[in-house]
Amino acid sequence: LTASNISNTSAELNWTGSSSLCTVEYKAENETAWTTETTSDTTLLLSNLQDYTVYTVNVYSDCSGTLSPAATTTFTTMMTSVDIPFSTNFSNPTEWAFNNGNCSNRWTIRAVSDTANALFVTTNNNTPGYNTSSVSVVSAEKLFTIGTTEELEISFDVQIGGDEDFDYLKVFLAPVDETYPASTSLTTSYAS
């Protein structure tokens, strides 16, 4: 079972099997209910998906849905790009992608004290702060459509109250297929 041609709202599923009738169930990681479809083909186009969301898919070789899945896969839909200029007040946490992995220090968006929402590193998903005895290489990402411009100005407000020997903030302009996976290794470094 594979997922291909993944966009921000759709994905094509392909699998091999001898059954003439298959049940396909899928759900976003933040949902509890499965969406179920029945097909006699070995491909299925899933549409109306949420952008930048992890989906789990099970394919059963019959319609009962009571058997263990004949095949299982997960995939992540693409993030929807936004045009520039872009400005945010972080009121929509889902407009950013976080690569936090299993790191104890991770990015989140929440209200900070009595102020508006902010993007910050946390250990508890509620307040800014980090564990200095834990290595965390994490990223917060946003996808922009910049066209063919030869010049681009990036500016942002930042407040850093961290440790000068360990904390780094790097901003990258990278191709859409570039990835920055989370890591707990001191040897992980993205650009210098």
JONOR-V526708 format. One record per residue. RES is the residue in one small letter. PHI is phi in radians with two decimals (NA if undefined). NEAR is the number of other C-alpha atoms within 10 Angstrom. Layout:
# JONOR-V526708
res,phi,near
RES,PHI,NEAR
RES,PHI,NEAR
This chain:
# JONOR-V526708
res,phi,near
l,NA,17
t,-2.30,16
a,-2.00,20
s,-2.43,12
n,0.82,10
i,-1.40,16
s,-2.05,18
n,-1.35,18
t,-2.29,17
s,-2.65,19
a,-2.72,23
e,-1.78,15
l,-1.75,20
n,-2.37,14
w,-2.64,14
t,-1.97,12
g,3.09,15
s,-1.76,8
s,-1.24,12
s,-1.44,11
l,-2.37,16
c,-2.19,22
t,-1.88,19
v,-2.04,24
e,-2.14,19
y,-2.58,20
k,-2.74,19
a,-1.31,19
e,-1.08,12
n,-1.62,9
e,-1.94,9
t,-1.81,8
a,-1.53,10
w,-1.60,14
t,-1.67,11
t,-2.09,14
e,-2.34,14
t,-1.99,15
t,-2.56,14
s,-1.81,11
d,-1.79,14
t,-1.90,17
t,-2.39,15
l,-2.67,17
l,-1.66,13
l,-1.58,15
s,-2.30,12
n,1.02,9
l,-1.48,16
q,-1.42,18
d,-1.30,18
y,0.71,19
t,-2.33,20
v,-1.46,15
y,-2.04,19
t,-1.92,16
v,-2.23,22
n,-2.12,20
v,-2.04,26
y,-1.84,22
s,-1.48,19
d,-2.49,18
c,-1.58,15
s,-1.22,9
g,1.25,16
t,-1.66,8
l,-1.44,10
s,-1.13,11
p,-1.02,16
a,-1.23,16
a,-2.72,16
t,-2.40,16
t,-2.61,14
t,-2.23,16
f,-2.65,17
t,-2.10,19
t,-1.22,19
m,-1.25,21
m,-1.38,22
t,-1.34,17
s,-1.40,15
v,-2.13,13
d,-1.34,10
i,-1.83,11
p,-1.23,11
f,-2.27,8
s,-2.45,7
t,-2.48,9
n,-1.95,10
f,1.04,16
s,-1.36,13
n,-2.10,11
p,-1.06,15
t,-1.40,13
e,-1.42,18
w,-2.03,19
a,-1.84,18
f,-1.98,20
n,-1.87,19
n,-1.81,21
g,0.90,16
n,-1.77,12
c,-1.23,17
s,-1.33,21
n,-1.70,25
r,-2.55,25
w,-1.36,22
t,-2.72,23
i,-2.20,22
r,-2.73,20
a,-1.27,16
v,-1.96,14
s,0.91,10
d,-1.72,6
t,-1.71,8
a,-1.25,11
n,-1.05,18
a,-2.58,18
l,-1.69,18
f,-2.67,22
v,-1.60,21
t,-2.55,18
t,-1.93,16
n,-2.19,13
n,1.17,15
n,-2.21,15
t,-2.22,16
p,-1.10,22
g,2.68,16
y,-2.69,17
n,-1.63,11
t,-1.28,13
s,-1.63,7
s,-2.11,13
v,-1.41,17
s,-2.44,23
v,-1.92,25
v,-2.26,21
s,-2.44,21
a,-2.03,17
e,-2.19,15
k,-2.47,13
l,-1.74,18
f,-2.04,17
t,-1.68,12
i,-1.95,14
g,1.19,8
t,-1.91,6
t,-1.05,6
e,-1.64,6
e,-2.39,6
l,-2.53,10
e,-1.87,5
i,-2.02,8
s,-2.44,6
f,-2.80,5
d,-1.63,4
v,-2.45,10
q,-2.21,6
i,-2.11,10
g,-2.21,9
g,-1.71,12
d,-1.71,9
e,-1.12,8
d,-1.52,6
f,-2.19,8
d,-1.58,12
y,-2.37,11
l,-2.13,7
k,-2.13,8
v,-2.01,11
f,-2.06,8
l,-1.89,10
a,-2.34,9
p,-1.10,9
v,-1.04,13
d,-1.62,7
e,-1.32,8
t,-2.12,12
y,-2.30,17
p,-1.16,14
a,-1.20,18
s,-2.65,19
t,-1.99,17
s,-1.85,11
l,-1.18,10
t,-1.49,8
t,-1.33,14
s,-2.56,10
y,-1.89,11
a,1.09,7
s,-2.14,4
